[in-house]
Amino acid sequence: MAAAFMHGFILAFGLILPLGVQNIFVFNQGALQKRFINALPVVLTASLCDTLLISLAVLGVSLVVLGSFWIKTIFLSTGIVFLLYMGWSTWKSTPGNHKSENNTAETFTPLKQIVFAASVSLLNPHAIMDTIGVIGTSSLNYNGAEKGAFTIACIVVSWLWFIGLAAVGRMTGELDKSGRFMVIINKISALIMWAAAIYIGFSLF
């Protein structure tokens, strides 16, 4: 069972480490909120969404749903539109330390954090395909308690990662008083989102 747990831990860490839309959003909110506790909505939402996706992947439910050509096409198309919108929103955004009196868009309310975090988690085709294709497939090697240990390990990594990511973002926000670094991060984030949308678009054909 220990081997299954370690397998899940290492596998999940390898999948979640690369810079992606979900990670960028959690990091940005950690950096832009005045206190770490204000970023908890995005951390909890991202973690719960990953918990849901991992559980569905291990149970095989997501594979059955996305096995339908039309469902997959609609899902990917929605993801492309969403990523294009998120990219544009991030590109034109102004970090908190650069806000003018009329620009408060970057201080996300808890509800807005939840909605956006759920969107980048559940409407991100690339992340979901990784979850289904890698975690879901790998879980087939285990049964019973071992499968449970494997699943728990993947979920634990997700929670620890998002908490740590938001914390690092908060420290970065404290150090970056001018807001210039976050401007650069936002531009890079937008380019990554647009690149992901293009990649998914090609995958449709």
C-alpha positions, 0 to 999 in steps of 0.5 A: 500500500505504501508503494501505491501511495508513493506512486500516486504522490510522485505521479500527481506531483509531476502532473501538477508541477508544470505552469498551466492555467490553473496554477497561474490563476491560484498564484496570481490571486495569492499575489494580489490579495492583501492577506493569504486568508483572502485567497482561500476561496481560490485555493479551496475551490481549485483543490476541491475541483481536483479532488472531484476530477481525480475521484472521477478518473479513478472510478472511470466515470470521466472516461465513459463520459468523454468517450462520446465524440459529441460530448468531447467536441462540445467540451473542448470547444467550450474550453477553447472559448474560455481560455481565449476569454481568460487570456484576454482578461489576464492580458489587460488586467492591472495588478493591485499595486498599479490600480487607479481609483477606477480600476479595482478589477484585480481584487477578486471577491470570494465569489468571483474567485470561486467561479473563476477557479472552478472554470479554470479547473473544470473547463481546462481540457488539457488538465482533464485529459491528463487526469483521465489519461494518466491518473485514471489509467495508472489507477487500473494497476491497483485494487481495494486499499491500494487503489484508495492509497493511490487516490488519496496520495494524488488528492493530498498532493493537489491540496498541498500544492495549491496551498503552497502556490498561493502562499508563494504568490502572497510572498511575491506580492509582498516583495513586488511593491511596484507591481511590475513583476506581476505585470510581466507574469500576467502577460506570460500567463495570457500567452500560455492560455492562448497557446493552450487554446490553440493547442486544443483547437488543433487537437479537434482536427 
